[in-house]
Amino acid sequence: MNAPAQITEQEQKSFAHYFNELPVENRTLVNIIYSSLMNRYILNSDAITVIHTLICKAAKMRLWSSRPCFVQMEEDAILSAMFQLSLFDPAQEVKQQDIKIPPLNLCYRGLFWKVCTTCVILAAANPSTMGLSATRYPVLKYLLEKVLKNQWGYIPEDEMSQQHEIETVDATCREMVEFTRQNGLELEIFKNDQNPGFWSSIFMTRKFEEVHYPPQDVLVALQATSATLMLGNTLRACRAPDFLLEIMNREGPHMALVWLTGIIREEINTLSVLPVAVLCELLLVCIKNPKDKILVENIIARLSEAIFNVSDLSLSLSVLSFYLDRISSDHFALRSVAQDALGRLLTKAIYDPLEEEALEEYGVTQQKYKWLQQIPRLICYSASREILWQSYIKLCTVETNLPLIAALTEFMYATYVRNALDISTVLSTVLIERTYMGDRLFKDYINTLTQKIFTEAFNYLKNIQQVSLHFIFNNFRCS
């Protein structure tokens, strides 16, 4: 055996780095050294094991380290390279270099699923840079959704698809058996025909553009990895792209909130990464459930911070407009829940008791709806006046809760959201189109206020008429 060549000091440092610092498994490290000494390529399985081990350990380190994400990566070409490692290349298995072996459209089944697991970890740890690229692979998109939703139900492939897969793999491998016989190649796995299903247990067809439903053991392993590395929380926290919102829009809020509520009940910390729009929907679902009392309190605390935020007008406005829209919904149950939710959000604020007297100027006498007096304190109040007015108009046409209509009427008039003429127009519509409701509203709740509004509106019209007549008279005299 030839004596080893002299290596430089830099090479020594690099070699020591590989030995001492890279967190790889001992057997894999031995395989790498042996492959290097024998002047042959590293086996694909070893390369996948190295990458998988490094990524898992780096992802664990990111959970407790104050440094940036250890597994941070922006180049999405690694996903394609990883899938290439799972391919079966017979040319690497034969010694004859002068024979051209046709490529097979097969990949190793075990390596394929290990690559999928590794790519899911990589994409979930880097959702803003690699998440979108990963969703271009249907199998990765399917697994990422399972991680995000924390739903691990096993879906077996239908018998027809399974049978077609077995037949395709067997047919490809038998062609390879015939090819090895004709050319005298030494490929152990293709020396003889095998029983049906033997090759399909080792290989699978290469269809990266199609969904492959993973075996149950793969799902169990990925579920454990996801829980350890908190991959679901990372995906749910990503806003660009917003995977959570995309799934909710596709499934519909009500269906999506079922599994999302289940996640939050198990992982209360998930609330801290959910967007405000999702929290608003979530509160409507949970607020009437006595079992979710603690969850509701946490959601209200988050949304109260948002609606009373003094530095972000758009955030405050988004919460207020969300509930104002639901308060004037056509559905009674939704209106009722939204009123309760908004009332609890606005009364959650802690303010100086001396402010109570100042708030009385906003004119709400219905005790249950005193929370309306908090709205002018919001940074978004000026921007929300038109939304308030449109909600009031809609509410007057559908609501049967007369104390709420009365409280809103008082609020609209006291805060000058609209003038007396506009309010009297809406009230006139109620009186004409909803006679019974109008009679009760004016008689039992806002009798004095109604007289005041209509009187002011009449005087306004009278003044306008006088000004108009005076203007016409003057023009006539001048002509």
C-alpha positions in Angstrom: 0.0 0.0 0.0 1.3 3.4 -0.9 2.3 5.8 1.9 -0.3 8.5 2.5 0.5 11.9 0.9 1.5 14.8 3.1 -1.5 16.9 4.1 -1.4 20.6 4.8 -2.3 22.2 8.2 -5.6 23.5 6.7 -6.5 20.0 5.6 -5.8 18.8 9.1 -8.1 21.4 10.6 -10.8 20.5 8.2 -10.4 16.8 8.9 -10.5 17.5 12.7 -13.7 19.5 12.1 -15.4 16.6 10.4 -14.4 14.3 13.2 -15.1 16.4 16.2 -17.8 19.0 15.4 -20.3 17.7 12.9 -23.1 15.9 14.7 -23.2 12.8 12.4 -23.8 9.2 13.3 -20.7 7.1 13.9 -21.6 4.4 11.3 -22.2 7.1 8.7 -18.9 8.8 9.5 -17.1 5.4 9.1 -18.8 4.9 5.7 -17.7 8.4 4.5 -14.1 7.7 5.6 -14.1 4.2 4.0 -15.6 5.5 0.8 -13.0 8.3 0.6 -10.1 5.8 1.2 -11.5 3.4 -1.4 -11.8 6.2 -4.0 -15.5 5.6 -4.6 -18.6 7.7 -4.3 -20.4 8.1 -1.0 -23.5 6.0 -1.0 -26.7 8.0 -1.5 -28.2 6.4 1.7 -25.2 7.7 3.7 -25.5 11.1 2.2 -29.2 11.2 3.1 -28.5 10.0 6.6 -25.8 12.7 7.1 -28.2 15.5 5.8 -31.2 14.2 7.9 -29.1 14.0 11.1 -27.6 17.4 10.6 -30.9 19.1 9.9 -32.7 17.4 12.9 -29.9 18.4 15.3 -29.7 21.9 13.9 -33.5 22.3 14.2 -33.3 21.2 17.9 -30.6 23.7 18.6 -32.7 26.5 17.3 -35.3 25.9 20.0 -33.0 26.8 22.9 -30.3 29.0 21.3 -30.6 32.8 21.2 -28.7 32.7 17.9 -30.5 32.9 14.5 -32.0 29.7 13.2 -29.2 27.1 12.8 -31.0 25.4 9.9 -31.7 28.7 8.1 -31.6 28.2 4.4 -32.8 30.2 1.4 -31.7 28.1 -1.6 -34.6 25.8 -2.6 -32.5 23.8 -5.1 -31.6 21.5 -2.2 -35.1 20.0 -2.3 -34.6 18.8 -5.9 -31.1 17.6 -5.0 -32.5 15.7 -2.1 -35.1 13.9 -4.2 -32.3 13.0 -6.7 -30.5 11.1 -3.9 -33.4 8.8 -3.5 -33.3 7.7 -7.2 -32.1 4.2 -8.1 -29.2 4.5 -10.6 -28.1 1.0 -11.8 -25.0 2.5 -13.5 -23.5 3.1 -10.0 -24.0 -0.6 -9.1 -22.1 -2.3 -12.0 -18.4 -2.5 -12.6 -18.6 -2.5 -16.4 -18.1 1.0 -17.6 -18.4 0.3 -21.3 -22.0 -0.7 -21.2 -24.7 2.0 -21.4 -27.4 1.1 -18.9 -30.9 2.7 -19.6 -32.1 4.9 -16.7 -34.9 3.4 -14.6 -37.9 5.5 -13.5 -37.6 4.1 -9.9 -36.5 5.4 -6.5 -35.8 3.6 -3.3 -38.9 3.5 -1.2 -37.2 3.9 2.2 -34.9 6.6 1.0 -37.8 8.5 -0.7 -39.7 8.8 2.6 -36.6 9.7 4.5 -36.0 12.5 2.0 -39.6 13.6 2.3 -39.3 13.8 6.1 -36.0 15.7 5.9 -37.5 18.2 3.3 -40.5 18.7 5.5 -38.3 19.6 8.5 -36.2 21.9 6.3 -39.3 23.6 4.8 -41.1 24.0 8.2 -37.9 25.5 9.8 -37.6 27.9 6.9 -41.3 28.6 5.9 -40.7 32.1 4.5 -37.8 31.0 2.2 -38.4 27.4 1.4 -42.1 26.7 2.4 -43.5 27.9 -0.9 -41.0 25.8 -2.9 -41.8 22.7 -0.9 -45.5 23.0 -1.7 -44.7 22.6 -5.4 -44.1 18.9 -4.5 -47.6 17.5 -3.8 -46.2 14.9 -1.3 -44.4 17.7 0.7 -47.5 19.9 0.6 -49.6 17.1 1.9 -47.1 16.4 4.8 -46.7 20.1 5.6 -50.5 20.5 6.0 -50.5 17.5 8.4 -47.8 19.2 10.4 -49.6 22.5 10.5 -53.0 21.0 11.3 -51.5 18.4 13.7 -53.8 15.8 12.1 -52.1 12.5 11.5 -54.8 10.3 10.3 -53.5 7.5 8.0 -55.0 7.4 4.5 -54.1 4.1 2.7 -53.9 4.2 -1.1 -56.8 2.5 -2.8 -56.3 -1.1 -3.9 -56.3 -0.2 -7.6 -53.5 2.3 -7.2 -51.5 -0.1 -5.1 -51.9 -2.9 -7.7 -50.9 -0.5 -10.5 -47.8 0.5 -8.6 -46.8 -3.1 -7.9 -47.3 -4.1 -11.6 -45.4 -1.0 -12.9 -42.4 -1.7 -10.6 -42.3 -5.4 -11.3 -42.5 -4.8 -15.1 -39.6 -2.3 -14.9 -37.5 -4.6 -12.8 -38.1 -7.7 -15.1 -36.9 -5.7 -18.0 -33.8 -4.9 -16.1 -33.4 -8.7 -15.2 -33.5 -9.5 -19.0 -31.1 -6.7 -19.7 -28.5 -7.9 -17.1 -28.8 -11.5 -18.6 -28.2 -10.3 -22.1 -25.2 -8.2 -21.2 -23.7 -10.3 -18.5 -24.0 -7.6 -15.8 -23.5 -8.3 -12.1 -26.4 -6.8 -10.4 -27.4 -8.9 -7.4 -30.9 -7.7 -7.1 -31.6 -8.3 -10.8 -30.0 -11.8 -11.1 -33.3 -13.6 -11.0 -37.0 -13.1 -11.2 -38.7 -12.5 -7.9 -42.1 -13.1 -6.5 -44.7 -10.4 -7.2 -44.4 -7.6 -4.7 -40.7 -8.2 -3.9 -39.4 -5.3 -5.9 -42.2 -3.0 -5.0 -41.2 -3.4 -1.4 -37.8 -1.9 -2.3 -38.6 0.4 -5.1 -41.4 2.8 -6.0 -42.1 4.7 -9.3 -40.6 8.1 -9.5 -43.6 10.5 -9.6 -42.5 13.5 -7.6 -45.3 15.6 -9.2 -48.0 13.3 -7.7 -49.2 12.8 -4.2 -47.9 9.6 -2.5 -49.7 8.8 0.7 -47.0 7.9 3.3 -47.0 4.7 5.2 -48.3 4.8 8.8 -44.8 4.3 10.3 -43.6 7.4 8.4 -46.5 9.5 9.8 -45.9 8.3 13.4 -42.2 9.2 13.1 -42.9 12.6 11.6 -45.6 13.3 14.2 -43.0 12.7 17.0 -40.4 14.9 15.2 -42.9 17.7 14.6 -43.8 17.7 18.3 -40.2 17.7 19.4 -39.1 20.4 17.0 -42.4 22.5 17.2 -42.6 22.5 13.4 -46.4 23.1 13.4 -46.0 26.3 15.5 -43.4 27.6 13.1 -45.6 27.0 10.1 -48.6 28.6 11.8 -46.5 31.6 12.7 -45.4 32.3 9.1 -47.3 35.2 7.5 -45.4 35.4 4.2 -46.5 33.1 2.8 -49.5 32.6 5.1 -50.0 28.8 5.1 -52.6 28.9 7.8 -54.8 31.5 6.1 -54.5 29.7 2.8 -55.8 26.5 4.3 -58.6 28.3 6.2 -59.8 30.1 3.0 -59.8 26.7 1.2 -61.6 24.7 3.9 -63.8 27.6 5.2 -63.4 29.2 8.6 -65.9 26.9 10.4 -64.2 23.6 9.3 -60.7 25.0 9.9 -61.5 26.3 13.4 -62.5 22.8 14.5 -58.9 21.5 14.2 -57.3 24.8 15.1 -59.3 24.9 18.4 -58.1 21.4 19.1 -54.5 22.5 18.6 -54.8 25.5 20.9 -56.4 23.5 23.6 -53.3 21.3 23.6 -50.8 24.1 22.9 -52.0 27.4 24.4 -48.7 29.1 23.2 -50.1 28.7 19.6 -52.3 31.8 20.4 -49.2 34.0 20.3 -48.5 33.2 16.6 -52.0 33.4 15.2 -53.0 36.4 13.1 -55.7 38.8 14.4 -58.2 37.7 11.8 -58.0 34.1 13.0 -58.3 35.1 16.6 -61.5 37.1 15.8 -63.1 34.0 14.2 -61.8 31.8 17.0 -63.5 33.9 19.7 -66.9 33.6 18.0 -66.5 29.8 18.1 -65.3 29.5 21.7 -67.1 32.3 23.6 -70.2 30.3 24.4 -68.4 27.1 25.4 -68.0 26.9 29.2 -65.1 24.4 28.7 -63.1 27.1 26.9 -63.3 29.7 29.6 -59.5 30.0 30.0 -59.0 29.9 26.2 -61.6 32.7 25.7 -59.9 34.8 28.4 -56.5 34.5 26.6 -58.0 35.3 23.2 -59.8 38.4 24.6 -56.6 39.6 26.2 -54.8 39.3 22.8 -57.6 41.0 20.9 -58.1 43.8 23.5 -54.4 44.6 23.0 -55.0 44.8 19.3 -58.2 46.9 19.4 -56.8 49.4 21.9 -53.4 49.5 20.2 -52.4 53.2 20.0 -49.7 52.8 17.4 -51.3 50.6 14.7 -54.5 52.1 13.4 -55.0 49.4 10.8 -54.8 46.6 13.4 -57.3 48.3 15.7 -59.6 49.0 12.8 -59.4 45.4 11.5 -60.7 44.0 14.8 -63.5 46.6 15.2 -64.7 46.3 11.6 -64.7 42.5 11.9 -67.2 42.5 14.7 -69.3 45.4 13.4 -69.8 43.4 10.2 -70.9 40.4 12.2 -73.1 42.5 14.5 -75.2 43.5 11.5 -75.3 40.0 10.0 -78.5 38.5 8.7 -78.1 35.6 11.1 -79.5 36.1 14.6 -77.1 33.7 16.3 -74.0 35.3 14.7 -75.2 38.8 15.7 -75.8 37.7 19.2 -72.3 36.1 19.6 -70.6 39.0 17.9 -72.3 41.5 20.2 -71.1 39.5 23.2 -67.6 39.2 21.9 -67.2 42.9 21.0 -68.7 43.9 24.3 -66.2 41.8 26.3 -63.3 43.1 24.2 -64.2 46.7 24.8 -64.9 46.3 28.5 -61.7 44.4 29.0 -59.8 47.7 28.9 -58.6 49.0 32.2 -59.0 52.8 32.6 -59.0 55.4 35.3 -62.4 55.4 37.2 -62.4 59.2 36.7 -62.9 58.6 33.0 -66.3 57.0 33.7 -67.9 60.5 34.1 -66.3 61.6 30.8 -67.7 58.6 29.0 -71.2 59.6 30.0 -71.2 62.3 27.4 -71.5 59.5 24.8 -75.1 59.1 25.9 -75.6 55.4 26.2 -78.2 54.7 28.9 -78.7 51.0 28.2 -76.5 49.4 30.9 -75.8 46.2 28.9 -74.4 48.2 26.0 -72.2 50.7 28.0 -69.3 49.2 26.1 -70.3 51.3 23.1 -68.9 54.3 25.0 -65.4 52.8 24.7 -65.4 53.1 20.9 -64.5 56.8 20.8 -61.4 56.0 22.8 -60.0 53.8 20.0 -57.3 55.2 17.7 -59.4 54.0 14.7 -62.6 55.8 15.8 -62.4 58.5 13.1 -61.7 55.9 10.4 -64.5 53.7 11.6 -67.3 56.2 11.6 -68.6 55.2 8.2 -68.4 51.5 9.1 -70.4 52.3 12.3 -73.0 54.1 10.3 -73.5 51.3 7.7 -73.7 48.7 10.5 -76.3 50.8 12.2 -78.4 51.1 9.0 -78.2 47.3 8.4 -79.0 46.5 12.1 -82.1 48.6 12.0 -83.5 46.5 9.2 -82.7 43.0 10.7 -82.3 43.3 14.5 -85.0 42.3 16.9 -83.0 43.3 20.0 -84.6 46.7 20.7 -82.3 47.7 23.6 -79.3 47.4 21.2 -81.0 49.5 18.5 -81.8 52.1 21.2 -78.3 52.1 22.5 -76.8 52.5 19.0 -79.2 55.3 18.2 -78.2 57.1 21.4 -74.5 56.6 20.5 -74.9 57.8 16.9 -76.6 60.9 18.0 -74.4 61.7 21.0 -71.1 61.2 19.1 -72.2 63.0 15.9 -71.5 60.0 13.7 -74.3 61.4 11.6 -76.5 64.4 11.9 -80.1 64.3 13.2 -81.5 64.4 9.6 -79.7 61.2 8.6 -80.7 59.4 11.9 -84.3 60.5 11.5 -84.4 59.1 8.0 -83.3 55.7 9.3 -85.7 55.7 12.1 -88.5 56.7 9.7 -87.7 53.7 7.7 -88.0 51.5 10.8 -91.3 53.1 11.7 -92.8 52.5 8.2 -91.3 49.1 7.2 -91.2 47.5 10.7 -94.3 49.0 12.3 -94.6 46.7 15.3 -90.9 47.0 16.1 -90.9 50.7 15.5 -93.9 51.3 17.8 -92.2 49.4 20.6 -88.8 51.1 20.0 -90.1 54.6 20.1 -92.6 54.0 22.9 -90.5 52.0 25.4 -86.9 52.9 24.7 -86.2 56.2 22.9 -89.4 58.2 23.2 -87.7 61.4 24.4 -84.7 61.0 22.2 -86.8 60.4 19.1 -88.7 63.6 19.7 -85.4 65.4 20.0 -83.9 63.9 16.9 -87.0 64.6 14.8 -87.4 68.1 16.1 -83.7 68.9 15.3 -84.1 67.4 11.8 -87.3 69.4 11.2 -85.6 72.6 12.3 -82.6 71.8 10.1 -84.9 71.3 7.1 -86.8 74.5 8.0 -83.6 76.5 8.1 -82.5 75.0 4.8 -85.9 76.0 3.2 -85.6 79.5 4.5 -82.1 79.9 3.2 -83.1 78.5 -0.1 -86.1 80.8 -0.4 -84.0 83.8 0.6 -81.4 82.8 -2.1 -84.1 82.4 -4.8 -85.7 85.8 -3.8 -82.4 87.6 -4.0 -81.5 86.1 -7.4 -85.0 87.1 -8.7 -84.5 90.7 -7.5 -81.1 90.9 -9.1 -82.4 89.6 -12.4 
